[in-house]
Amino acid sequence: MNTKLKPVVFVQGKYPYTAQNTGQQLMLLNALKVTQDPKKLREMIGVKSIAEVYRTLDKIVMRKEYHSVLVKLGMDFEY
């Protein structure tokens, strides 16, 4: 399979993979409670490729790490 993987970014751009897909991230978190099969996850969250599933997982992980670092520095959402 020859797929061109796109980078994981959080800025708005003219390409759809650059958008912050919070809805898909939440659906993926709920779908992970049911299965961890990438093909089934792709169907459950409604994306075109398995690469998008992995890209969404990367965005979730980066978001959680970013917020945990902010909390360690004393900055949370109540800051």
Number of C-alpha atoms within 10 A of each C-alpha: 3 4 7 7 10 12 10 18 15 14 10 11 10 8 8 9 18 15 14 17 14 12 9 18 19 13 14 22 15 14 18 14 8 11 12 11 11 16 12 15 22 19 14 16 19 14 14 10 13 16 16 19 22 16 18 23 17 16 19 20 11 15 12 12 12 11 14 14 12 13 13 9 9 9 12 12 7 4 6
